[in-house]
Each structure stands twice: as C-alpha cells, then as structure tokens.
Amino acid sequence: FKEGVGMIPHRLCRICQSPLSVSFVDLGTAPLSNSFVRAENINHSETFYPLHTYICENCFLVQLEEFVSVENIFTVYAYLSSYSESWLDHCRRYCDEMIARFHFDPQAPGSLVMEVASNDGYLLQYFLHKQFRVLGIEPASNIAMIAREKGIDTRNIFFTEESGRQLQKEGVAADLVAANNVLAHVPDINDFVAGFPCILKPQGVLTMEFPHLLKLIEQNQFDTIYHEHFSYLSLFTANLLFKKFGLRIFDVESLPTHGGSLRIFACHAKAAHAQSPRVNAVLKMESDYGLQRVATYQHFNQEVKKLKRDLLSLLIALKEKGRTIAAYGAPAKGNTLLNYCGIRTDIIDFTVDRNPYKQGTFLPGSRIPILSPDQIEARRPDYLLVLAWNLQEEIVQQMAGIRSWGGKFIIPIPHPKIVE
C-alpha cells in the first residue's frame, strides 16, 4: 500500500499499465450481478466484492478490478439477448445496414460473418436467414447450445489472441465481425483485441458496440457498473487501444441502446476504408465535455450520492402513504442500483422478467423474488420501478395496462421520476 491516510493500493491500468490512484465512483460492495439465488439456496450466504472504479490518468480508461475470473462468470450465463423485442429490431436493422453499406454477398467465395460473444444467436440469425455462412463465438455453454439449436454454428470458447490465431490456422477469415457489448466484459482487454486482426480479412470490417462513457457520466448511469463490466470506454480510449494492435477506427455511430452507446467500425490499419469525419467529431465532443480531464471524473461520485438520496426519498415517501411497489426487469444494472441504495423487500415486493431462466429465483443481494410478468396484472401494484430503464419505452408500452388501476411507473435514471 502507498503510505499515508486514505491512500489506495498500487493498481495498474489494464490497457497501458500506468499506476491508478484516482477514484471514479465507489459503490460499496455487491455480489455478482447475474448470480441469481435459487430457492434452495435462499438461506445460504453470498459473496460481496468491492464495486469501486478508478480512472487512468494516461489513457482515461475507467476500470474495475477483477475479483472473480471470467470463467466463473460466463461459463454458464443467465442473460439471453432474444428477450428484448427492441434489441432484436436493432439487430435486424444492423444486418440490413451492413449488407447495404459494404455490399456483402453470401454467394461470394469464402463469405463469412462472425460474432464474438454471440449469445443465443440473436444477431447472426438474421444473416443466416439471408443465406450467409455464420460463425459465433460464445463462452457460455448453456447459451451456445441454444444458438446451435437455431442452426447457428457456434464455438464454445473464450475469444483471445491465442484462440484468434487458432481460428486463423484453421482458415477462418471473416468479411464482417461483430462484437456487441462484450469489450467491457473482458479483464484482459489487450489480449481480447489482439485476436481480431487474426480473423479479419484484409478488407474486412469489425464493428463493436459498447456503452459510451460520456453518456454514463452525463446521464448518471452508475448502475451500469457491475462486476461483469471491467472497463468503461470513450472513443478516445478505444482509439488508443485499437492502434496498439494494428487496427484503425474509420467510422463511429452514436446509438440510443443501453442508455447511449457507440458503434465503432474498424479495419486493418492499411485497409482501404475511407476515414469518416464522424470519428474526429466524436473525439472533439468528448474533449469538449472534459473526458481528458481528471476533474470531470471526480465530480461524478457526488452526483451518484445525490441520485441515491433522491430515489430513496421518493420510494420511502410512497411507502409511508401505503403504496405498493413492484419492479420490472432483473438486469445486472438493476442489481447495482438496488444493492447500492439498500433497497430490499421492505420497499419492493417483487420484480418480473420475461426470461424463464430468471423466474422463480431471487435477485442477488436484495433477495427480491423474480416472477413472471403476468403477476403484475394479478397483484396490481401501485407503482412499477423500471430497473431495465434502457428499455423504458418498450416496457412502458408492454405494461400500459397498469394505468387501468391507476398504476404508475418510476424511472430511476438519470434522475428519479414518476411517469403516469
């Protein structure tokens, strides 16, 4: 440990190995956000780990320490991408847009579309329907099996530089590689990115989507910090990272998904893809916001504390009036919110989720029971706390029936509010 009161242990940035000494936000301790508690284990203890992020003063990567190996987190996994209709629509559009923009042809010799962290085949199914040869890389064995049942060729492996080189030896070379919402999930981010040049054709396109650090700060999205997310990225940081491994970011799009994400387009450094002015535009936007100034990050912790106080004040006031409150969703982000704020069954009676793998279990830490969505109609709560706030429009539309008994929605992020 460094000497002096309040100093932190020596830590090194996972991208550039610079010492870490600046705190971003400290959310106390929490269990793994997708370690749902089964009924037979309800009287067993859970392990809580520090949920404290730091900012690198060199490359400005916001990062969380690795307390549990990725093998323990992702070998068997509870999150299935196909249970959100809005996300499926997003993927369907992506398929059409990529084919139109880059003129990918399923009949071209050696044509191949890949996805790393392909989950249950939610994205590749749309390319398969258009007769493309597809290959998914998915470390969770239970989810890889679901993808294979859809006819999607899926390798049940973790993606690393070594596995990328092995695929390259087997002759795997992709025209398009997608990697959605996975970059933040890998503790050895250098090893992960180093694998992509191995599987990408000389003129191939790599797209990645990840929550934008700027939006996390701007919209108080502290609940997107949990133990499966090791890194929180800006375009500035991603650009530095990709250059290390001979990859060039030639375009970027801002997306509404997950509260505000970036979709980056990358290729080999010497590939012919023209550089879009949007890259410099987003870099300037980040710079203007202050993402290369440490002070920007240090202010965030105070905003999070205020949001916690505001949310608790709202919920407690409703309970004092005798109102009943349930929640919608069992996302990882919801567990960060509930555990940081200390919200348990004394405030939230239950939550619901469409994913049958989660139904009948309990949220980690808070031990709030997860039921089927039909229990909203059966139990008629006065308020519905939307934990999956990134799907707010979809959920409010699906649950519009609560208005028939005067039910209302509570949206916690970026500031707690009631929606009638």
N, C-alpha and C positions, 0 to 999 in steps of 0.2 A: 504494500500500500504506500501511496505517497504520504509524506509526513504532513501533519497539520490537521486541524479540526475541520471536519466536513469534506475532506478530500476523498476522491474515489480511487478504486484500484486501477492499476495500469490496464488499459484495454487498447486494442489496435483496430483500426478501420479494416473492414473485411474486403475493401477494394484496394486501397493504397497503402495500408499498413501504418498510417500515421497514428500517433497516440490520440486517444479520445479522452477529453476532460470536460466537455461541455454537455450538460444535461439538456434534453429537448423537452420531455414530459415524463413524470413519474406517476404511474397509475397504480402504485402499490404492488400487491401480489394477486395472482389469478391462476386457476387451473388451465389446462389446455382447453381451448375454446370449443373444440369438436369432440371432447371426451365425455359424451353424454352418459349419464348414470343410469344403469339398468335397474329395474325394480328390485332384483335380488341383491343388489349392492347398495341399496339406499342407506343402510346403516354402516357402511364402510367409509373410511376417510378418503379424502382426495389430497393430492399433492399440489400445492400452490407455488408458483415460481415468480420471481421479480418481473414486473412489467414496466421496465424503466428504459427509455430510449435515449440515445446520445447522438450528437451531430459531429461529423468530421469537419474540422476547420480547413481541411485541404481540398477534398473533393465534394464536400457538403452532402454526403450520404447520411441520412437518418437511419439508425440501425438499433436493433435489439439483440442482446446476447443470445447465443444458442444454449439453452438449458437442457433440451431434450433432442435426441437425434432425429433426423428426418425419417429414418426407418421406423421409429416408434410412432411417428405422427401419421405418415402417409401410406404405410404398407396395407392397412385396412382403413378405409375412409368413409365418412358418413355423408359428405356433400355430393349431391348429384345435380349437375347443371341443367338437366332437362326439365326440372320442375318449375321453371320460370318461363312463362309464355313470352314476356318481353325480351328475355335473353335469347330465346330461340329465334324470335323475329330479328334481333340484332345479328345473329349468326347467319341467318338466311340472306340478309342483305349483304353481309360481308362476302359470302360466296359469290353472289351475282356481281358485286362491285369488283372483286379481284379478277374474275374471269373477263369482265368487260374492259378493265383498265390495262391488264397485262396480256390479254389475248391468249390465255392458257387454253390449250387444246387437248382434250382427253385422248384423242387419237394420235397425237404426236409420239414418236418413238421415245420410250423411256419416261413418259409423262408421269409425274408423281406429286401428290400433295400430302404433306405431313403435318401433324400437330404434336407438339411436345406438351405433356400434361393434358392429354386428350379426354380425360374423364370418361363419361359414358358414351362418347361418340356424338355428343350434342352438335358439334360443328362439322366434323368430317362426313356425317350422314348426308349433308346437302351436296357435297362434292361427289359422294358415292352415287347419289340419285342422278347426277349428271354424267355418269359413266367414267369418272376419274378413278384412277388407281390411288388408293389412300393407305396411309400407314400412321397409326397412332402410337405414341409412347406414353405409357401410363403406369406409375409405380404401384398404385393401389390394386391389389389382386381382385378384390370383390368388384371394383368398378370396371377393370379391364375385361372381366368376364361378361358384364352387361354389354359392353361395346361389341365384343365378339359375337354375341347373340344377335346383334343388329347387322352382322355381316362385315364389320369393320376390322381389318387386320390390325391387331394391337400387340405391341411388345410390352410385357410386364417388367419394365426395368426403370431405374432412375437414369436420367439423362446427365451425362458428364462428358468431359473431354475424352475419357477413355472409351465410353460407350459410343460417342460420336465417331471416334477413329475405328472402332469395330464395325459399325454400320458402313463406314466408308470402305473398309476392306471387303465387305460383302457386296459392294457395288451400289449401295443406296445413295442416290443423289436426287434432290428434290427441286422442282421448279418453284414451289411455294412452301414455306414452313411457317406455321402459325404457333404462337406460344402466348396464350391469353391468361393473364392473372396468375402467372407462375414465377416471374422474375423475382418477386418479393418473397417467395416461399423457399428459396434455396439459400442455405447458410454460406456455402462456398460459391459465391456468385461469379467469381473469376473462372472457376472450373466449369461452371454451367455454360457461361457464354462462350468459352473456348471450344465447346463442342459443335457450335453451329457452323463455323467455316468448313467443318468436315463433311457435313451432309447437304450443303447448299451448292447447287450447280454454279458454274462461273457467272452466269447472268441471272441466277435465282434471286428470289425475293423472300426476305424474312420479315414477318410482322409480329410485333409484340404489343400487348395491351397491358397497362398497369395503372393503378390509381395515381393521379398526379399529386405530388407532394404540395404543390401550390394550393390545390383545392382542399387538401386535408387541413392545411393551416387556415386558409381563408374561410372555410365553412365549419370550422370546429369539429372536424371528423375524427376526434380522438379514438372513437370506438373501432376504427379500422386498424388499430394497433392491437395485435394479439400474438400469441406465441408461434403461430404458423407463419406470420409475416416477419421476416428477419430484416427486411430492407424497405425503405420508403424513398422513392426516387423522383427527381426532377429530370427534365430533358438534359440540363447541363451535366448532371452526374452520369446519366445513361450514355451521353455522347463520349465522355471520357472513357467510360468502361468499354464501349464497343470499339473505340480506336485502338485500345490495347491489343485486341485480337484480330486486327485487320479487317474490321467491319466498318462500314460507313452508313450513318443515318442520312438518307436522302430525302425523306419526307416525314411529316408528322401531322396527325389529325387530333383535334380535341373532341372527346366523346362525352355524352352525358352519363354513361354507365358507371356504376359503383360510386356515384356522387361526383363524378368528374374524372375521366381517365384520359391518358394519351395512347394513341396507336402510333407506334413508330414503324417506319419502313426502312429496312437495312439491306445492304448487299455487300459483296466483297469490295474492298477499297477501290479496286481498279475496274469494277463493273461499269457498264455504260449508262446506268440510270441517272437521269438529269437531277441535279440538286434543286429541290423546291425552295422558294423563298419563305415558305412557312416554317422551316427549321429555324432560320435566324429570327423570324418574328416571335416564335415561342421563346427562344433563348432571351430575346430582349424583354419580353413580358415578364419572365422570371427574374431577370436582373432588375427591372424597374420595381418589381414587388419587394425585392430585397433578399432573394434566395441565396445570394452570395455574401450576406451579412449575418454574422452570428447573432446580432441583437434581434433579428426577425424571429429566430427560433426560440430565444429565451423568453419572449413575451407570451408565447403560446400557452405555457403552463398555467398562467394566471387566467386566461380565457377558459381553459378547461375546468378549473376550480369553480369559476362563476357559473358555468353551464350546469355543473353538478348541483350546486346550491339551488339554482332556478328550477331544475327538474324536480328535485326532492320537495321543494316548497309547493309546487303545483300538485304533485301526487298526494302529499300529506294533506293539503287543503281539501282535496276531493274526498279522501278517506274520512276526514273529520266531518264531512257532510253526509256520510253514509253511502257514498257512491261505490259501485263495484267496478273493478278494473281488471281486464284481461290483456293479453299481448298477442300480437300476430307475428309469427316467424320464430325460428330458432337458429338464426345465423350466428356465425362466430362473433361478428361485431356486436350483436345483442348481448352476448355473454360478457364482453368487456364492459359495456355500458352498465349492466346490472351489477356486476361484481364491484366495479369502481365506485358506483353510487350506493352500494349496500342495499340494493332492492331485493327483497325476498317475498315469500308468500304472504307476509303480513300486509303487503301492498298489492301485489299481482297474484290473482287467484290461479291462473293457468295461462299457458300460451298454446298456440296451434301452429301446425306446419303441415304442408302438403306432402312432405317426404315421409313415406311409410317407415323408413329406417329410423326416423327420429320419434315417431309416435309411440307412446307407451313408455318412454324414457323420461329422464329429468335433466334440466339444464345443469351443466357443471357449476359448482359453487353455490348458486342460488337455490338449487333443487326445486325449481318451479316445474310442475308437470307439463309435459308436451302432449297435447291431444290432437284429434282430427279437427279440421276446420268446421265440420258440421256442429261442433259443440258451441260455436258462437251463437248459432240460432237456438240451440237447445237451452243455453244458460243465460243468454241475453244480458251481457254486461253493459254497464252504462258507458264505459269508455274502453277503447281499444288502443293500447300503446303499440305503435308500429315500429318493431325492432329492425325489420328489414326496410329502413327508410329509403334506401336507394331504389326500392321498387314501390315507392309511395303511390304513384298514380295507378299502377296495376292492382295493388292491394285495396286501395280505396274504392276502385271500381268493382272488384270482386266482392267486397264486403259492404257494398252500398245498402244492403238490406237492413243493416243495424239502425239506419235512420228511421225505420218503421216503428221502433220502440223508443226513439229519441236518443239512440246511441251516437257517440261522437268519437273522433279519432284524436290521438295525441301523437304529434310528430316531435321527436326529441332533438333532432339535428337540423340546422345549425344552432337553433335556439328553440327551446320547448314552446310548442304552441298547440292550441286546440283547433281542430278542423271539423266543422259541422257537416 
